[in-house]
Amino acid sequence: MSKLFGTDGIRGRANSWPITPDMGVKIGKAAALFFAKSGQPARIVIGRDTRISGEMMEMAISSGIMAMGGTVFWLDVAPTPAVAYLTKFFEADAGIVISASHNPFHDNGVKFFDAKGLKLSLETEKKLAETILDPETDKKCEDVYRTGNRIYHGILMDDYREFLKSSIGDSFNLEGLKIIIDCANGASSFVAPKVLESLGAEIITIFNKPDGLNINNGCGSEHVDHLKKLVIEHKANAGLAFDGDADRLIAVDEKGNEITGDQIIAICSARAIETGHKKAGDTVVTTVMSNIGLKIALEKMGLQHEITDVGDRNVLFRMIETGSMIGGEDSGHMIFLDNHTTGDGIYSAIKLLEALKASGKPLSELSGIMSIFPQILINIDVREKPDLDKVPAIHSSIMDAEKKLEGKGRVLVRYSGTQPMCRVMVEGECQKETEKICNDIAGVVRAEIGA
């Protein structure tokens, strides 16, 4: 049962289990049953990204919810964070997003939010998985004589846009900034340009014509080469790249250099201190994938640094535990818990641009608040996922690498939670040596379990 959910919801290739129409109906029925309160039918907000299988899964899940008597508040195409925000705003019982985030178009997935707009805990996910896979769940709708309905609530997206605009404050705007936006042919295409233009920025938008097949295809937060060229060509102040469901942001400075999630977190943390929203001794939460340079930068600001396992949910719950207001992942998930419940690429972009304009400095200089240690990441497709500690050759290569680094770097080898992939990351003082160590480990992983 635990295999139904990965690190970020249910995910797989469209038309293969569990991303099939019949499973969609089961998921919808289970969700309506699971999130119903006090005997009342569940009210569930649903949104999706732009991939072609989204409508198929949206209809299947909606049918399951309605079969159980629930009501679907249908947003159509909407960023993942919009569903989180509007679930809480609309006082619904849950939110569902149909998206595979940064994955190619042929994948899809299902993410859940509770009534507070928060991702589900592992324990709650486990119980929901049991409900989805329980054969008795299907039968329970046989007693439902008053089936539910689907209500189009796309107008609620206006409330989400207003929420984004309000994050910058009434007395502040982005006038004088020229920004290029890469919407990844995804859900941000219909939100980000309008919001940033309304805040006064001059906007050039690319990859904002989704056709169901081109989402994340050579564009978006994982493919910023074209964005880098355009920023330099148009002499823009910055470039912003979102992923398919707009919960991630990667930026590009005026010189065409990539600005990582870690750097954005450092910049926004410093801005929060300047504006009095953060005091020395407060905590910033990131994952094991964050660069050592971030920890050093945060310490210089007088901030504590908490580290979690990979996954924005892990970051979120640690933030709640520690009272942290800023956290995220180097991959581009940033969470501003004082005003939001989940990672939001567009919201993060606004906070970054606010810091950029307030500083009066170019983004290349502003990002210098953090020095990046050489970090090499190699992704290897794998045929299976055995315990890495129990594969002698892999375990030995990791131990050898750590000895070579002599405590002046680190090694992290882990599986992707959403793809058949092993990630090998090595961080060290010397670029050349770091690359060699990472390649050596990757070679062993490829030989032992490579696809």
Solvent accessible surface area in square Angstrom, and as a share of the most:
residue,aa,sasa,rsa
1,M,124,0.55
2,S,90,0.58
3,K,187,0.79
4,L,5,0.02
5,F,22,0.09
6,G,31,0.30
7,T,57,0.33
8,D,20,0.10
9,G,6,0.06
10,I,0,0.00
11,R,33,0.12
12,G,19,0.18
13,R,135,0.49
14,A,24,0.18
15,N,108,0.56
16,S,52,0.34
17,W,147,0.52
18,P,10,0.06
19,I,0,0.00
20,T,21,0.12
21,P,59,0.37
22,D,93,0.48
23,M,8,0.03
24,G,0,0.00
25,V,46,0.27
26,K,67,0.28
27,I,0,0.00
28,G,0,0.00
29,K,25,0.11
30,A,0,0.00
31,A,0,0.00
32,A,3,0.02
33,L,63,0.32
34,F,63,0.26
35,F,17,0.07
36,A,39,0.30
37,K,107,0.45
38,S,114,0.73
39,G,78,0.75
40,Q,120,0.53
41,P,73,0.46
42,A,1,0.01
43,R,85,0.31
44,I,0,0.00
45,V,0,0.00
46,I,0,0.00
47,G,0,0.00
48,R,21,0.08
49,D,0,0.00
50,T,12,0.07
51,R,2,0.01
52,I,105,0.54
53,S,10,0.07
54,G,0,0.00
55,E,87,0.39
56,M,57,0.25
57,M,0,0.00
58,E,3,0.01
59,M,109,0.49
60,A,9,0.07
61,I,0,0.00
62,S,2,0.01
63,S,51,0.33
64,G,0,0.00
65,I,0,0.00
66,M,46,0.21
67,A,29,0.23
68,M,21,0.09
69,G,8,0.08
70,G,0,0.00
71,T,26,0.15
72,V,0,0.00
73,F,11,0.05
74,W,51,0.18
75,L,3,0.02
76,D,43,0.22
77,V,31,0.18
78,A,0,0.00
79,P,1,0.00
80,T,1,0.00
81,P,0,0.00
82,A,0,0.00
83,V,0,0.00
84,A,0,0.00
85,Y,43,0.16
86,L,0,0.00
87,T,0,0.00
88,K,110,0.47
89,F,101,0.42
90,F,51,0.21
91,E,138,0.62
92,A,2,0.02
93,D,18,0.09
94,A,0,0.00
95,G,0,0.00
96,I,0,0.00
97,V,0,0.00
98,I,0,0.00
99,S,0,0.00
100,A,0,0.00
101,S,2,0.01
102,H,28,0.13
103,N,3,0.01
104,P,58,0.37
105,F,71,0.30
106,H,55,0.25
107,D,19,0.10
108,N,0,0.00
109,G,0,0.00
110,V,1,0.00
111,K,4,0.02
112,F,9,0.04
113,F,0,0.00
114,D,40,0.21
115,A,30,0.23
116,K,135,0.57
117,G,0,0.00
118,L,29,0.14
119,K,16,0.07
120,L,7,0.04
121,S,40,0.26
122,L,121,0.60
123,E,99,0.45
124,T,41,0.24
125,E,15,0.07
126,K,112,0.47
127,K,103,0.44
128,L,0,0.00
129,A,1,0.01
130,E,67,0.30
131,T,25,0.15
132,I,4,0.02
133,L,58,0.29
134,D,58,0.30
135,P,98,0.61
136,E,88,0.39
137,T,6,0.04
138,D,46,0.24
139,K,108,0.46
140,K,100,0.43
141,C,24,0.15
142,E,125,0.56
143,D,111,0.57
144,V,41,0.24
145,Y,199,0.76
146,R,216,0.79
147,T,88,0.51
148,G,18,0.17
149,N,77,0.40
150,R,93,0.34
151,I,66,0.33
152,Y,132,0.50
153,H,37,0.17
154,G,12,0.12
155,I,128,0.65
156,L,13,0.06
157,M,11,0.05
158,D,72,0.37
159,D,49,0.25
160,Y,0,0.00
161,R,46,0.17
162,E,98,0.44
163,F,17,0.07
164,L,0,0.00
165,K,56,0.24
166,S,71,0.46
167,S,12,0.08
168,I,8,0.04
169,G,36,0.34
170,D,154,0.80
171,S,117,0.75
172,F,54,0.22
173,N,56,0.29
174,L,0,0.00
175,E,104,0.47
176,G,76,0.73
177,L,15,0.08
178,K,52,0.22
179,I,0,0.00
180,I,0,0.00
181,I,0,0.00
182,D,1,0.00
183,C,0,0.00
184,A,0,0.00
185,N,9,0.05
186,G,0,0.00
187,A,0,0.00
188,S,0,0.00
189,S,12,0.08
190,F,93,0.39
191,V,1,0.01
192,A,0,0.00
193,P,17,0.10
194,K,130,0.55
195,V,2,0.01
196,L,0,0.00
197,E,95,0.43
198,S,65,0.42
199,L,17,0.09
200,G,31,0.29
201,A,8,0.06
202,E,98,0.44
203,I,24,0.12
204,I,48,0.24
205,T,38,0.22
206,I,25,0.13
207,F,65,0.27
208,N,45,0.23
209,K,156,0.66
210,P,36,0.23
211,D,93,0.48
212,G,7,0.07
213,L,87,0.43
214,N,33,0.17
215,I,2,0.01
216,N,13,0.07
217,N,105,0.54
218,G,46,0.44
219,C,1,0.01
220,G,1,0.01
221,S,9,0.06
222,E,98,0.44
223,H,87,0.39
224,V,11,0.06
225,D,98,0.51
226,H,83,0.37
227,L,0,0.00
228,K,55,0.23
229,K,139,0.59
230,L,22,0.11
231,V,0,0.00
232,I,96,0.49
233,E,122,0.55
234,H,65,0.29
235,K,178,0.75
236,A,2,0.02
237,N,56,0.29
238,A,0,0.00
239,G,0,0.00
240,L,0,0.00
241,A,0,0.00
242,F,0,0.00
243,D,1,0.01
244,G,0,0.00
245,D,0,0.00
246,A,0,0.00
247,D,3,0.02
248,R,29,0.11
249,L,0,0.00
250,I,9,0.05
251,A,0,0.00
252,V,0,0.00
253,D,2,0.01
254,E,48,0.22
255,K,131,0.55
256,G,10,0.09
257,N,75,0.39
258,E,71,0.32
259,I,2,0.01
260,T,28,0.16
261,G,0,0.00
262,D,0,0.00
263,Q,13,0.06
264,I,0,0.00
265,I,1,0.00
266,A,0,0.00
267,I,4,0.02
268,C,6,0.03
269,S,0,0.00
270,A,19,0.15
271,R,49,0.18
272,A,14,0.11
273,I,58,0.29
274,E,130,0.58
275,T,54,0.31
276,G,57,0.55
277,H,141,0.63
278,K,8,0.03
279,K,156,0.66
280,A,81,0.63
281,G,43,0.41
282,D,56,0.29
283,T,18,0.10
284,V,0,0.00
285,V,0,0.00
286,T,0,0.00
287,T,1,0.01
288,V,39,0.22
289,M,29,0.13
290,S,6,0.04
291,N,6,0.03
292,I,46,0.23
293,G,2,0.02
294,L,0,0.00
295,K,79,0.34
296,I,67,0.34
297,A,5,0.04
298,L,0,0.00
299,E,100,0.45
300,K,168,0.71
301,M,35,0.15
302,G,32,0.31
303,L,4,0.02
304,Q,106,0.47
305,H,26,0.12
306,E,52,0.23
307,I,93,0.47
308,T,18,0.11
309,D,92,0.47
310,V,27,0.15
311,G,11,0.10
312,D,9,0.05
313,R,19,0.07
314,N,52,0.27
315,V,0,0.00
316,L,3,0.02
317,F,60,0.25
318,R,82,0.30
319,M,0,0.00
320,I,81,0.41
321,E,119,0.54
322,T,47,0.28
323,G,50,0.48
324,S,1,0.01
325,M,66,0.30
326,I,8,0.04
327,G,0,0.00
328,G,0,0.00
329,E,14,0.06
330,D,30,0.15
331,S,46,0.29
332,G,0,0.00
333,H,8,0.04
334,M,1,0.00
335,I,2,0.01
336,F,10,0.04
337,L,35,0.18
338,D,90,0.47
339,N,70,0.36
340,H,9,0.04
341,T,17,0.10
342,T,4,0.03
343,G,1,0.01
344,D,2,0.01
345,G,0,0.00
346,I,0,0.00
347,Y,6,0.02
348,S,0,0.00
349,A,0,0.00
350,I,0,0.00
351,K,46,0.19
352,L,1,0.00
353,L,0,0.00
354,E,19,0.09
355,A,5,0.04
356,L,7,0.03
357,K,69,0.29
358,A,44,0.34
359,S,41,0.26
360,G,71,0.68
361,K,96,0.41
362,P,63,0.39
363,L,1,0.01
364,S,26,0.17
365,E,97,0.44
366,L,28,0.14
367,S,8,0.05
368,G,56,0.54
369,I,68,0.34
370,M,7,0.03
371,S,82,0.53
372,I,84,0.43
373,F,52,0.21
374,P,32,0.20
375,Q,52,0.23
376,I,31,0.16
377,L,83,0.41
378,I,34,0.17
379,N,72,0.37
380,I,5,0.03
381,D,84,0.43
382,V,7,0.04
383,R,148,0.54
384,E,89,0.40
385,K,93,0.39
386,P,43,0.27
387,D,76,0.40
388,L,21,0.10
389,D,98,0.51
390,K,161,0.68
391,V,17,0.10
392,P,107,0.67
393,A,41,0.31
394,I,0,0.00
395,H,68,0.30
396,S,56,0.36
397,S,17,0.11
398,I,22,0.11
399,M,73,0.33
400,D,69,0.36
401,A,4,0.03
402,E,75,0.34
403,K,152,0.65
404,K,110,0.47
405,L,17,0.09
406,E,132,0.59
407,G,75,0.72
408,K,121,0.51
409,G,18,0.17
410,R,64,0.23
411,V,20,0.11
412,L,38,0.19
413,V,19,0.11
414,R,40,0.15
415,Y,43,0.16
416,S,3,0.02
417,G,30,0.29
418,T,37,0.21
419,Q,42,0.19
420,P,90,0.57
421,M,28,0.12
422,C,0,0.00
423,R,41,0.15
424,V,0,0.00
425,M,1,0.00
426,V,0,0.00
427,E,0,0.00
428,G,1,0.01
429,E,115,0.52
430,C,70,0.42
431,Q,91,0.40
432,K,163,0.69
433,E,70,0.31
434,T,1,0.01
435,E,66,0.30
436,K,114,0.48
437,I,3,0.02
438,C,0,0.00
439,N,84,0.43
440,D,64,0.33
441,I,2,0.01
442,A,1,0.01
443,G,32,0.31
444,V,42,0.24
445,V,0,0.00
446,R,124,0.45
447,A,81,0.63
448,E,68,0.30
449,I,4,0.02
450,G,10,0.09
451,A,102,0.79
